[in-house]
Amino acid sequence: MGQLDEKLKNAVSACGVFLKWLVLASLTGMAVGAAATAFHWCIGTVTALRTLEPRLIWLLPAGGAVTALLYKLTRMTEDKGTNQVILSARDGSPVKLRMAPLIFVSTVITHLVGGSAGREGAALQLGGSMASFAGQKLGLDEKDRGVMVLCGMAGAFSALFGTPITAAVFPMEVVSVGVMHYAAIVPCLVSSEAAFLLARALGLHGLVGYAAGAPAVLSAASMAQTLVLGMLCAAVSVLFCECMHLSKKLYAKYIKDPILRAAAGGCIVLALTLLLGTQLYGGAGDELIRKLLGGQTIWYAFLVKILLTALTMGAGMRGGEIVPALCVGCAFGTWMGPLLGLPHGFSGALGMTAVFCGSTNCPVTSLLLSFELFGGEGMVLYALCSAVSYMLSGYSSLYSEQKIVYSKFRTEWIDKKAN
């Protein structure tokens, strides 16, 4: 009788927790989904404006200075960005609500003037800060506040990028590599899908994904080719992460004032863009991805995108790292894959997911991303390429607050921060 009472008590408790998160995650998803949809619209508007008026790129130094000034006036100069949100998701520490409008406005400025930065990473900050504030106001404990932050990250990512499954799993996987808190899976999925449905109702995501062409047929040869490409993508991932971290350190070392630093970074990116004679490498890189998957090959494009993104973000201009990472992978894959004997478009798709995986240490998310962006064909090779990149990229990461809980090379607990 006692065991029956205990089981009944556990069932009632589980139902209570389920209903609590059903309500909280739904509301969180709708709130951050609305904000992310507005963010998506603003980014699209300023990008279209810059396309119509290319001379806006001359405002890059001013855009950097204005961004730094905004962060200085709001006493957020030392803001850790996505790293702060990751930290909050792990330990429930508060994230200042003003992060949300700051990352919104500053990322729009970056895209208006042609800086090389994405938007999905910015959406993680937008959603995470809003959800953290809500968790504090609701009086949730540290653990539940952490889950709220994960819900906010999932909802904003989903509304902005249109990949609800990927968006739900990514926050759970990126916080602590090797450990996923499955207690957050229902809240994250509910928030992600609520945000996605809201964004779609408001006119976004009529067509999600990229046309990468037919995948390679699974064979011993294609496995070997994919394995080699995964190894090379791991090296590209490490290069991307190191350049992002090194750029920030060098700017801080030689230019102490954050406003001058951002303006100087804008001048450097402007000069390089004028030297290249094209603005194709500005913004997130979505246009470049579509051109490359459509058949173009630019062997140096991955190096240019790495350089411009590191110079833009390191100087203090704001934005995301995720689509630039996808762009870097696509550029490298469409160049190297055909040399290995893989189809051009499929190589670009493999490179996108593998470099994303090596840069974020999220193999499950990478596999789901390949499915939502390119469909189910070739999944075995996507999985192989991403897994190899994950293992051989070591402990490099775009996010310095990401914690590596389990070793990539042995079944042992290491609990260390990413490099």
Secondary structure, 3 states (H helix, E strand, C coil): CHHHHHHHHHHHHHHHHHHHHHHHHHHHHHHHHHHHHHHHHHHHHHHHHHHHCHHHHHHHHHHHHHHHHHHHHCCCCCCCCHHHHHHHHHHCCCCCCCHHHHHHHHHHHHHHHCCCCECHHHHHHHHHHHHHHHHHHCCCCHHHHHHHHHHHHHHHHHHHHCCHHHHHHHHHHHHEECCCCHHHHHHHHHHHHHHHHHHHHCCCCCCCCCCCCCCCCCCHHHHHHHHHHHHHHHHHHHHHHHHHHHHHHHHHHHCCCHHHHHHHHHHHHHHHHHHHCCCCCCCCCHHHHHHHHCCCCCCCHHHHHHHHHHHHHHCCCCCECHHHHHHHHHHHHHHHHHHHCCCHHHHHHHHHHHHHHHHHCCHHHHHHHHHHHHCCCCHHHHHHHHHHHHHHCCCCCCCCCCEEEECCCCCCEEEEECC
